[in-house]
Amino acid sequence: MGTLFLVATPIGNLEDISTRALRILSEVQIIAAEDTRHSAKLLEKYQIKTPTTSYHEHSKEGKLKLLLNILEQGDIALITDAGTPSLNDPGYELVQAVIKAGHKISPIPGASAPIAALVASGLPTDKFLYLGYLPRKSAERRRLLEEISHLPYTLVLLETPHRLISALKDCGEVLGERQVAIARELTKLHEEIFRGTIHQALTHFETEKPRGEFTLVLRGNVPIEREWTQEELLSSLRKELKQGKPISKVSSQIASQSGWPRREVYKLANEIQSNKKRE
C-alpha cells in the first residue's frame, strides 16, 4: 500500500522548497501535477527525473482511478502550480478518494500564499478565517460578505486582477472602512504588500491596472467601546450625505463606526434623503 504525499511547492521563488520535499519528489513512483509543463521548471532545476502526470480540474475524474491503482503498488506525490495542494484546487477530491480507499496521506508542508500574506499583513494572526476566492458575481459576493461581516476574525481571501477593484468596492460597502493588507506576486521579483484602508487600497490600485495574483487580508469586525445614540447616528448621516457621498458607502462607513446594523443605518439614510427631496 502506497502513500499519497501532499507536497507544497514554491509560490514564486524556486528556492522556497524544503530538502524533504525534494527527496520525496525524487523517490515517489509518479508525480501528479496540476500543470506538468509548469512543474517541469521546478523539477528541471533540481534534476528530478520522476515521471509526471496531469491532475487538474478537467482531468480529475479520469485520473482518480489511475492514481488509486498506482497507490496499490507505490507512492505518489501531488503538487500544484504554486503552494500547498488541496487548497483551492482539485486535490481535495483526490484526498477524499485516497482516504476512502484506505491509503496513507502524508503532508509535506511548505509555501502557502494565504499564510505568507497573513503573517506579513500587520493584522492579528491569532484567529483568522480563510475564504479562498470570493464569488465572481457581485450579488453572491456581497451576500457572503454580509454573512461574515460581524465576525471578529481576520479575513484572508484570494482575488484575480480583473476582479480586484469590484471586490474591494463590495468589501468597503458591506464590511465598512477596514484596515487591509493586499499582497501581490509574493516571493517574486515584483512582490508588493499594500497596507492601508479599503478606500486607500481602491485609490492605489485604480491608478494602475492590477497585475498578478492577489491575497487580501482584512481586519475582522472590532467591537466599538460604545454604541452611538440615534441622535448621534442621524447627525453623522446628515453630515456625510450633505457632502454628496453615496448612501451605500456612507451606511457601511457609519455602521462600522457606530455599532448599528448596516441595514438599519441604510434605512435611516434613505429616509433622510427622501425627506430632503420633499423639502
C-alpha positions as CSV (number, residue, x, y, z in Angstrom):
1,M,0.0,0.0,0.0
2,G,1.4,3.3,-1.1
3,T,1.3,6.8,0.4
4,L,0.0,10.0,-1.2
5,F,2.4,12.8,-0.3
6,L,0.9,16.3,-0.5
7,V,4.0,18.3,-1.4
8,A,4.0,22.1,-1.1
9,T,5.9,23.8,-3.9
10,P,7.2,27.4,-4.2
11,I,4.7,30.2,-4.9
12,G,7.2,32.2,-6.9
13,N,10.8,31.9,-5.8
14,L,12.0,28.3,-6.7
15,E,14.4,28.3,-3.8
16,D,11.4,28.1,-1.4
17,I,11.2,24.3,-1.2
18,S,12.4,22.0,1.6
19,T,15.1,19.3,1.2
20,R,12.5,16.8,2.4
21,A,10.1,17.9,-0.4
22,L,12.9,17.4,-3.0
23,R,13.7,14.0,-1.6
24,I,10.1,12.9,-1.7
25,L,9.6,14.1,-5.3
26,S,12.7,12.1,-6.3
27,E,11.6,8.9,-4.6
28,V,7.9,8.5,-5.4
29,Q,6.7,6.4,-8.3
30,I,4.9,9.3,-10.0
31,I,4.2,13.0,-9.5
32,A,0.6,14.2,-10.1
33,A,0.9,17.8,-11.1
34,E,-1.8,20.5,-11.8
35,D,0.2,21.6,-14.9
36,T,3.1,19.3,-15.9
37,R,4.6,22.0,-18.2
38,H,4.6,24.5,-15.3
39,S,6.0,22.0,-12.8
40,A,8.8,20.9,-15.3
41,K,10.7,24.2,-14.4
42,L,10.9,23.2,-10.8
43,L,11.8,19.5,-11.5
44,E,14.4,20.5,-14.1
45,K,16.1,23.0,-11.7
46,Y,16.6,20.3,-9.1
47,Q,17.3,17.5,-11.6
48,I,14.3,15.4,-10.6
49,K,13.6,12.7,-13.2
50,T,10.4,11.2,-11.7
51,P,7.6,10.7,-14.2
52,T,4.7,13.1,-14.1
53,T,1.0,13.0,-15.0
54,S,-1.5,15.8,-15.1
55,Y,-4.2,16.1,-12.4
56,H,-6.3,19.2,-12.7
57,E,-9.9,20.4,-12.7
58,H,-10.6,18.9,-16.2
59,S,-8.8,15.6,-15.7
60,K,-9.5,14.7,-12.1
61,E,-12.4,12.3,-12.8
62,G,-10.5,10.3,-15.4
63,K,-7.2,10.3,-13.3
64,L,-8.7,9.2,-9.9
65,K,-8.9,5.5,-10.8
66,L,-5.4,5.5,-12.4
67,L,-3.8,7.2,-9.3
68,L,-5.6,4.9,-6.9
69,N,-4.3,1.9,-8.9
70,I,-0.7,3.2,-8.7
71,L,-1.1,3.7,-4.9
72,E,-1.6,-0.1,-4.7
73,Q,2.0,-0.5,-5.8
74,G,3.8,2.6,-4.7
75,D,3.9,6.2,-3.6
76,I,2.5,9.3,-5.3
77,A,3.3,13.0,-4.8
78,L,0.6,15.5,-5.5
79,I,1.8,19.1,-6.4
80,T,0.0,22.2,-7.5
81,D,1.3,25.0,-9.7
82,A,2.2,27.0,-6.6
83,G,1.8,26.5,-2.9
84,T,0.1,23.8,-0.9
85,P,-2.0,21.1,-2.7
86,S,-5.7,20.8,-1.9
87,L,-6.2,24.5,-1.2
88,N,-8.3,25.9,-4.0
89,D,-7.5,23.1,-6.4
90,P,-8.9,19.6,-7.2
91,G,-6.6,17.9,-4.8
92,Y,-9.4,17.9,-2.3
93,E,-11.3,15.2,-4.3
94,L,-8.2,13.0,-4.6
95,V,-7.5,13.2,-0.8
96,Q,-11.1,12.1,-0.1
97,A,-10.8,9.2,-2.5
98,V,-7.4,8.1,-1.1
99,I,-8.8,8.2,2.5
100,K,-11.8,6.2,1.4
101,A,-9.6,3.6,-0.3
102,G,-7.6,3.2,3.0
103,H,-4.3,4.6,1.8
104,K,-2.0,6.7,3.9
105,I,-1.7,10.5,3.3
106,S,1.4,12.5,4.4
107,P,1.5,16.3,4.0
108,I,4.9,17.9,3.3
109,P,4.5,21.5,4.5
110,G,5.9,24.5,2.7
111,A,4.9,27.6,0.9
112,S,1.4,29.0,1.2
113,A,0.3,32.4,-0.1
114,P,-2.5,32.9,2.4
115,I,-0.2,32.2,5.4
116,A,2.6,34.3,3.9
117,A,0.3,37.3,3.4
118,L,-1.3,36.9,6.8
119,V,1.9,37.0,8.8
120,A,3.2,40.0,6.8
121,S,0.0,41.9,7.0
122,G,0.5,43.5,10.4
123,L,-3.1,42.4,11.3
124,P,-4.0,40.0,14.1
125,T,-2.9,36.4,13.3
126,D,-4.2,34.5,16.3
127,K,-7.6,33.9,14.8
128,F,-8.3,34.1,11.1
129,L,-10.9,32.9,8.6
130,Y,-9.7,31.7,5.1
131,L,-12.3,32.3,2.4
132,G,-10.4,31.3,-0.7
133,Y,-11.7,33.1,-3.8
134,L,-14.8,35.3,-3.4
135,P,-17.8,34.6,-5.7
136,R,-17.5,36.1,-9.1
137,K,-20.9,37.7,-9.2
138,S,-21.3,40.9,-7.1
139,A,-24.6,39.8,-5.6
140,E,-23.2,36.5,-4.4
141,R,-20.1,38.1,-3.2
142,R,-22.0,40.7,-1.1
143,R,-24.2,38.0,0.3
144,L,-21.2,36.1,1.6
145,L,-19.6,39.3,3.0
146,E,-22.8,40.1,4.8
147,E,-22.8,36.6,6.4
148,I,-19.3,37.1,7.9
149,S,-19.3,40.9,8.4
150,H,-19.9,40.5,12.2
151,L,-17.1,38.1,12.8
152,P,-14.1,39.3,14.8
153,Y,-11.6,37.1,12.9
154,T,-9.0,38.5,10.4
155,L,-10.2,37.6,6.9
156,V,-7.9,36.1,4.3
157,L,-9.0,35.7,0.7
158,L,-7.7,35.4,-2.8
159,E,-8.6,37.5,-5.8
160,T,-7.8,37.8,-9.5
161,P,-6.5,41.0,-11.1
162,H,-9.6,41.7,-13.2
163,R,-12.0,41.4,-10.1
164,L,-9.8,43.1,-7.5
165,I,-11.4,46.6,-7.9
166,S,-15.0,45.3,-7.8
167,A,-14.2,43.0,-4.9
168,L,-12.7,45.9,-2.9
169,K,-15.7,48.1,-3.6
170,D,-18.1,45.3,-2.3
171,C,-15.8,44.8,0.7
172,G,-15.9,48.5,1.5
173,E,-19.7,48.8,1.1
174,V,-20.6,45.7,3.1
175,L,-17.8,45.5,5.7
176,G,-17.2,49.2,6.1
177,E,-13.9,51.0,6.2
178,R,-11.4,48.5,7.5
179,Q,-7.7,48.1,7.5
180,V,-6.5,45.8,4.7
181,A,-3.2,44.4,3.5
182,I,-3.0,43.3,-0.1
183,A,-0.1,41.1,-1.2
184,R,0.8,40.8,-4.9
185,E,3.3,38.5,-6.5
186,L,4.6,37.1,-3.2
187,T,8.3,35.9,-3.3
188,K,8.6,37.1,-6.9
189,L,10.7,40.0,-8.3
190,H,7.8,42.5,-8.2
191,E,6.5,41.5,-4.8
192,E,4.3,44.2,-3.2
193,I,2.4,44.4,0.0
194,F,0.0,47.4,0.3
195,R,-1.3,48.3,3.8
196,G,-4.0,50.8,4.5
197,T,-7.8,51.2,4.5
198,I,-10.1,49.7,1.8
199,H,-10.7,53.2,0.4
200,Q,-6.9,53.8,0.2
201,A,-6.4,50.5,-1.5
202,L,-9.0,51.4,-4.1
203,T,-7.3,54.7,-4.8
204,H,-3.9,52.9,-5.0
205,F,-4.9,50.1,-7.4
206,E,-7.2,52.2,-9.6
207,T,-4.2,54.3,-10.7
208,E,-2.7,51.4,-12.5
209,K,-4.1,48.2,-13.9
210,P,-3.8,45.4,-11.3
211,R,-1.4,42.6,-12.3
212,G,-0.5,39.3,-10.8
213,E,-2.3,37.2,-8.2
214,F,-3.6,38.9,-5.1
215,T,-4.1,37.8,-1.5
216,L,-6.2,40.1,0.6
217,V,-6.1,40.3,4.4
218,L,-8.8,42.3,6.2
219,R,-9.2,43.2,9.8
220,G,-12.1,41.5,11.5
221,N,-15.1,43.3,13.0
222,V,-13.7,45.1,16.0
223,P,-16.3,45.8,18.7
224,I,-16.7,49.5,19.5
225,E,-16.5,50.8,23.0
226,R,-19.9,52.4,23.0
227,E,-22.8,52.2,20.6
228,W,-23.9,55.6,19.2
229,T,-27.2,57.1,20.2
230,Q,-29.8,57.6,17.4
231,E,-29.3,61.3,17.7
232,E,-25.5,60.9,17.1
233,L,-26.2,58.5,14.2
234,L,-28.6,60.8,12.5
235,S,-26.3,63.8,12.9
236,S,-23.4,61.9,11.3
237,L,-25.6,60.6,8.5
238,R,-26.8,64.1,7.6
239,K,-23.3,65.5,7.7
240,E,-21.9,62.7,5.3
241,L,-24.9,62.7,3.0
242,K,-24.7,66.5,2.7
243,Q,-21.3,66.1,1.0
244,G,-22.9,64.1,-1.8
245,K,-21.5,60.7,-0.8
246,P,-23.3,57.5,-2.0
247,I,-25.8,56.1,0.6
248,S,-24.3,52.7,0.4
249,K,-20.8,53.9,1.2
250,V,-21.9,56.2,4.0
251,S,-24.0,53.4,5.5
252,S,-21.1,51.0,5.6
253,Q,-18.7,53.5,7.0
254,I,-21.0,54.7,9.8
255,A,-22.2,51.2,10.6
256,S,-18.7,50.2,11.3
257,Q,-18.1,53.3,13.5
258,S,-21.4,53.4,15.4
259,G,-22.1,49.8,16.2
260,W,-25.5,50.0,14.5
261,P,-26.5,47.2,12.0
262,R,-25.8,48.3,8.4
263,R,-29.3,47.6,7.3
264,E,-30.7,49.9,9.9
265,V,-28.2,52.6,9.0
266,Y,-29.0,52.2,5.3
267,K,-32.8,52.5,6.1
268,L,-32.3,55.8,8.1
269,A,-30.0,57.2,5.4
270,N,-32.7,56.6,2.8
271,E,-35.3,58.3,4.9
272,I,-33.0,61.3,5.3
273,Q,-32.6,61.5,1.5
274,S,-36.3,61.1,0.9
275,N,-37.2,63.8,3.3
276,K,-34.6,66.1,1.8
277,K,-36.1,65.7,-1.7
278,R,-39.6,66.6,-0.3
279,E,-38.3,69.8,1.3
